[in-house]
Amino acid sequence: MGAHQSGRGEKAFFPGEEVNFDHFNILRAIGKGSFGKVCIVQKKDTKQMFAMKYVNKNQCMERDALKNVLREVEILTSLDHPFLVNLWFSFQDEEDFFMVADLLLGGDLRYHIQQEVDFSEDAVKLMVCELGLALDYLQSKKIIHRDVKPDNILLDEEGHIHLTDFNIAAVLEEGQLATSMSGTKPYIAPEIFDCVLELCVGYSYPVDWWSLGVVAYEALRGCRPFDIHSNTSIQDVRNLFILGPEFSKNWSDDMVDLLSKLLCMRPGERISSIGELKGTKALSKFNMDDVFRRKYKPGFSPPKGHLNCDPTFELEEMIIEAKPLHKKKKRLAKQRSIREMHGQLSLDLDTDSLAEGNTCYISEFKVYNRYHELEKREKEQKELRWEKELEEAMNASDPLNKVITGTKSAEEFPGKNKLKTKEQFRKPGKSRTLTFKDSEGWKKHGEQKGLKNFSCETTPSDICPPSSVTTENKTNHTLDPKIESIDYIDRSPSPLIE
């Protein structure tokens, strides 16, 4: 597809501008889902490479899958982990939703299993650790993935694992259970099937760890532990679970023990956290902090001489696709031109689909830019640091603050510079009442000089009770002895009293 990019000068993009389809060069298709496709793109201004997933709006609405796409973007914008495929941008146009994420050129695990790659036990153990960290992180965010399978596990160029595709993921509230039949049948946990038969009230995070066990078994042996297909009945599935998986005699006891604990039918006894995973003998040699930092070298590294994906995706996009992505810009420009000429309000003139005229822009679809979020987060952290430094500097320079906070008592400040008394605020011939409680801009300058209830923030009530300072019909006044003993530096301007 890269050959179809124009050689003319590119449009200039400005900081703060919302990212859209025009900001990317389309290079080639690398994947396909039920109604979503994935291609390699390059951002024009930075030349950085990404994977762009795009979902046709009309197909999405026809299949009643709009809420899944909206939820997927909402979830992805809240995630950031080294073993997930992280989202960088999301936006939409008249035809499609777009999600721009990390580009991982190692291909998916399904491709390598089909290529009959011989994964060693150590390679699979590290794979389990990395996926386990990802699942534990999702659990901390109250997210169930529900579709952990080789197709949704991508490898980077070094061979590290990254989980993707949150299209059927669910977010659980505290104490909530999921109940719907969701997932890919050969990787679905027993309790999900039980929910369909109303044998249990719901399921939770352990379902993803069952799927992890199926993936680990399949990577190690090249086939799944249970011969389950899309047309296998639920009763047959349950019978297969009762028989249990068959483990190879060539596998170590530690490996068999690990898989047995992941493929445990009872979710309460199944490994379902990184803490339980670390407790297995098979993974005892792995330091999970080092795993997180990717300090262990994977046992398998994808070939670097070619793209690790099915080449037919590119041919299909070029030859079969009715609305190929590389022709989108010209196609939309033509549609917009026709709309301007006819003054039509509809955002889509294609009459091939009745629903197409109603798609337009979906306001619930979240527009996202990770770079903006990172800049915002960095700015907030700087402001917090500045506020903390300012507070520390003010506390260090204000001796009275030590009295108020209780770090030093009033007696520790022998009286030299005394608090200003009410006599200093008094003008002969007028009587006023002054109290020292709290300062709100000197109570708006003595209630605009009315001074019915004047206040001062820096003097606590136990040092200067309101009743101890009054000028009503008196000429000689003495302050509370506690105030007399305070070495006080007054940094506030005295209010004027006329």
Residue, then its C-alpha position, 0 to 999 in steps of 0.5 A: m500500500g505504501a506505493h499508493q502514497s502521493g509523492r507531493g508535499e505533505k500537509a503540515f501538522f501543528p502541535g495540539e492539533e487533533v490526530n486524524f487519518d491524514h496524519f498517517n501513511i498507510l503501508r500494508a495490511i497485516g491482520k484481519g478480524s470479524f469486521g476489523k482490520v489491521c495495517i502498518v502505518q507511519k506517522k508523517d511528522t515523526k516517522q514513527m511506525f504504529a499498528m492501526k486497527y480500523v473498524n467499519k461503522n456500518q458493519c459494526m452497527e449491523r452486528d450490534a457491536l457498537k457498544n463493544v468498540l466503545r468499551e474497548v477504546e474506553i478500557l485501552t485508554s486506561l491501560d499502560h503495561p509492558f506486556l499489553v499492546n498499548l493504545w496511542f491514538s483513537f479517532q473516527d471519520e465518516e466510515d471507520f473507527f480507528m485505534v492506533a497502537d504499538l507495532l509488534l513485528g514478531g507476529d502473533l503466537r497462532y502464526h508461530i504455532q502453525q509454523e510448528v515452532d518448537f517452544s522449549e519449557d523455559a520459553v513457555k515458562l517465561m511466556v506464562c510469567e509475562l502473561g501472568l503479569a499482564l493478567d494480574y495488572l488487568q485484575s488490579k484494574k477490575i478488567i476480565h479480558r475473556d479472550v486470551k488465545p494465541d491469536n491475541i498474543l503478539l510477539d515483539e522482535e525480541g520475542h516478548i509477549h503482548l496481549t491485545d484485543f479487548n473487544i469482549a473485555a468486561v469491567l467488574e464492579e466490587g463484588q460483581l460477577a460476569t454471567s454472559m457466554s463470551g470468548t472463543k470456545p476452546y479457551i473458555a473456562p468451565e465456569i462460563f459453560d456452567c453459567v449457561l447451564e445455570l449451574c453457577v451464579g457467575y464467574s470472575y478473573p480466574v477465567d483468564w488464567w484458565s485460558l492462559g493454561v490452554v495457551a501454554y499447553e498449546a504452545l508446548r505441544g502444538c495442540r490444545p489440551f481439549d479437543i473443543h471446536s465451535n460446534t462442540s456441544i456444551q455437554d461434550v465440553r463438560n465431559l472432556f473437562i471431566l476426563g482432564p488433559e493428557f500431559s506428555k511424558n517428556w515434560s518435567d514434573d514442574m511443568v506438569d504441576l504448573l499446567s495442572k494448577l492453571l487447568c484446574m476446573r474449580p476456579g477457587e483452587r486455580i492459580s489466579s494471581i501473580g503471587e500464586l504463580k510465583g509460588t509454583k516450583a516451575l517458576s521459582k527461578f524467575n524474579m518477577d521484577d526482572v520479568f517486568r523489566r524484560k531482563y530475561k531473554p525469551g527462548f524464541s525470537p521471531p525471524k527478522g527477515h520478513l513479516n511474521c504474518d499471512p501475506t494474503f491479508e495484503l492481497e485481499e486488501m488490494i484486490i477484494e476489499a470494496k473500500p480499500l484504505h489507501k483510497k479513503k482520502k480520495r473517496l471521502a474528498k469526493q463525498r465531501s465535495i458532493r455534499e457541499m455542492h448539494g448542501q446535504l446534511s448527511l455525512d455519508l452518501d453511500t446508498d448501498s446500505l440503509a444504515e450508512g446514512n445514520t452512522c455519521y460521527i459517534s459522540e460516545f467514541k472516545v478521542y484519545n492522544r497518549y502524547h497529550e495525556l503524558e504531557k498533562r501528567e508530567k505537568e501535573q507532577k511538576e505542579l505538585r512538586w512546586e507546591k510541595e517545595l513552596e510549602e516546605a520553604m514557607n514552613a521553614s521561614d515562618p516561626l509562628n507556623k511551628v506554634i500552630t502546628g504544634t512543633k514548638s510551644a508558645e513558651e519556646f518563643p520568648g517575647k521580644n516582638k509582640l503581636k500588634t494589639k488592638e490599640q494599634f488598630r484603634k482610632p480615638g472616638k470610634s469603638r470596634t470589636l476585634t477578634f482573632k479567629d481566621s483570616e479570609g483576606w483580613k475578613k475582606h479588609g475588616e468587612q470593608k472597614g465596618l469591622k464588626n467581626f475582624s479576624c486573623e488566621t495566624t493566631p489560634s483560638d487557644i492563644c487568643p480567645p475572641s473574648s480576650v481582645t475587645t475595644e468596646n468602651k475601654t481605654n487600657h487593655t492587656l493581651d493574654p499572657k500567652i500572646e505576650s510570650i510569643d516572638y511574633i513576626d507580623r508579615s500582614p499589612s494592618p487594616l486601616i480604621e477610620 
